[in-house]
Each structure stands twice: as structure tokens, then as C-alpha cells.
Amino acid sequence: MPHCKQDTKFNVDFIGIGSARSGTTWLAKVLQEHPEICISTPKELDFFSSRTLYLPTSNSEMSLDWYQSKFNHCHTHQLKGEFSPSYFVDPEAPKLIKEYFPNVKLILCLRNPVDALISHYQNIKIYHPMEWSFEEFLLHRPDF
């Protein structure tokens, strides 16, 4: 990521982080309903995540202008924020977030790990139908 030169007119007020399947989408939707809050489009920008892990190579030169454009629909009086769970597991993300927005508030979403695992299993079954039971899934996918 290029060295930052922050536009003093643009600021992000909060960034949501959290483990996978921890409720960041739900929380973003709830916050978006408040007239004084605006969430980026899309919700997960992954701007501060390691380029090689999360972003396609065609976007490797993304700039603060690109990031700011994801908030173009926001009004000036609204608090602006985004939710990217990838920041929770990326060791470089905290440093980059602080470099760009030193006063940003972080919202951390956590969930009971067993509930999160069950939710992850159910989500996988929706997009990749399988006949494995939850227990079989765990036996075949110990990485989870």
C-alpha cells in the first residue's frame, strides 16, 4: 500500500472487525438504519488487508481515492464506517488503519466459536450442497 497522505476532508468514523460468522453483516444492517450512520458500499472493503491474501491483483494499486469512493452515497453529516472481518486476522491491518485514520473507532464482533462454526457449516451447505452431517464435515475438514 502506498504511503498515506490523508485527505483532511475525508474521514472514517468507525471500522467493524470480527471473526468470521460473528454478526458483522447483521450489525452493519442495524447501524445503517440509523439516519446519522452510513455504511460503505459494499460493506466489506478489505482495503487495509494484506494485498496478497484478500484483494485481486488487478486492485493492487487501490488508493485512498478508491476507498473514499465507496462512501460517495453518504451525506456529510453522517458517521461513516465499514465492516471487514478480514482485518481481524490480518496482522498488518491494525498498523494500516492507524496510519490512515488514527482516531477511528473499532467495533469488534465476536461470537461463541461453536455457534460460529455451525453457522459456517450451514452457510457452506447453502452454496455447496453436501450430504455430510455436521460431525462428518468436521472429520473431513479439520481446518475448521
C-alpha positions in Angstrom: 0.0 0.0 0.0 1.4 3.4 -0.9 2.4 5.7 1.9 -0.7 7.5 3.1 -1.4 11.2 2.6 -4.8 11.6 4.2 -7.3 14.0 2.7 -8.3 16.0 5.8 -11.8 16.4 4.4 -12.4 12.7 4.3 -12.6 10.6 7.5 -13.9 7.3 8.5 -15.5 7.3 12.0 -15.6 3.6 12.7 -14.4 0.3 11.3 -16.0 -3.0 12.2 -13.8 -6.1 12.6 -14.5 -9.6 13.9 -14.2 -13.3 13.4 -16.0 -15.0 10.5 -19.7 -15.6 11.1 -19.7 -13.3 14.1 -22.6 -11.0 13.1 -20.9 -8.1 11.3 -23.4 -8.2 8.5 -26.3 -8.0 10.9 -24.7 -5.2 12.9 -23.9 -3.2 9.7 -27.6 -3.5 8.6 -28.8 -2.4 12.0 -26.5 0.6 12.1 -27.4 1.5 8.5 -31.0 2.0 9.6 -30.0 5.0 11.7 -30.2 8.2 9.7 -26.9 9.5 11.1 -24.9 6.5 10.1 -23.7 5.5 6.7 -22.0 2.1 5.8 -19.7 1.7 2.8 -20.9 0.1 -0.4 -20.0 -2.7 -0.4 -19.9 -3.4 3.4 -16.6 -5.2 3.3 -13.9 -3.2 1.6 -10.8 -5.1 2.8 -8.8 -2.0 2.0 -6.4 -2.5 4.9 -6.0 -6.2 4.5 -2.8 -7.8 3.1 -3.0 -7.4 -0.7 -1.8 -10.9 -1.4 -4.4 -12.5 0.8 -7.6 -10.6 0.2 -7.6 -8.5 -2.9 -7.4 -9.4 -6.6 -4.1 -8.4 -8.2 -6.0 -6.0 -10.5 -6.8 -3.9 -7.5 -3.3 -3.9 -6.1 -2.9 -0.2 -6.7 -6.0 0.9 -4.9 -5.7 4.3 -3.3 -7.5 6.3 -0.7 -9.5 7.8 -3.5 -10.8 4.3 -4.3 -11.6 3.8 -0.6 -13.3 7.2 -0.3 -15.4 6.5 -3.4 -17.1 3.6 -1.5 -18.7 6.3 0.7 -19.9 8.6 -2.1 -23.5 7.9 -1.2 -23.0 9.2 2.4 -24.1 12.6 3.5 -21.6 14.9 5.1 -23.4 14.9 8.5 -23.4 11.1 8.7 -20.9 9.0 10.6 -19.1 6.8 8.1 -17.9 3.2 8.6 -17.2 -0.1 7.1 -17.1 -3.7 8.3 -14.3 -6.0 7.1 -13.8 -9.2 9.1 -10.5 -9.8 7.3 -8.9 -7.1 9.4 -9.4 -9.2 12.5 -7.0 -11.9 11.2 -4.6 -9.8 9.2 -1.5 -8.7 11.3 -0.8 -5.7 9.1 -4.4 -4.3 9.2 -4.1 -2.5 12.6 -1.0 -0.6 11.6 -2.5 0.5 8.2 -5.8 1.5 9.8 -3.9 3.6 12.4 -1.8 5.2 9.7 -4.8 6.3 7.6 -7.2 7.0 10.4 -5.5 7.4 13.8 -8.7 8.4 15.6 -11.1 5.8 14.1 -13.2 3.8 16.5 -13.1 0.0 16.1 -16.1 -2.2 16.7 -15.2 -5.8 17.5 -17.8 -8.5 16.8 -17.2 -11.9 18.5 -19.4 -14.9 18.7 -19.4 -18.2 20.6 -17.0 -20.3 18.5 -19.3 -23.3 18.4 -22.2 -21.2 17.2 -19.9 -19.6 14.6 -18.8 -23.0 13.3 -22.3 -24.3 13.0 -23.3 -21.1 11.1 -20.3 -21.5 8.8 -21.2 -25.1 8.1 -24.8 -24.1 7.3 -23.6 -21.3 5.1 -21.3 -23.7 3.1 -24.2 -26.1 2.7 -26.3 -23.4 1.1 -23.7 -22.6 -1.6 -22.1 -26.0 -1.9 -24.7 -28.7 -1.2 -23.2 -31.7 0.5 -24.5 -34.8 2.2 -22.2 -34.7 5.2 -23.6 -34.3 8.6 -22.0 -31.6 10.8 -19.9 -34.3 12.5 -18.7 -35.7 9.1 -18.0 -32.2 8.0 -15.6 -31.7 10.9 -13.9 -35.1 10.3 -13.3 -34.2 6.6 -12.4 -30.5 7.3 -10.3 -30.5 10.4 -9.1 -27.0 9.4 -12.4 -25.7 10.7 
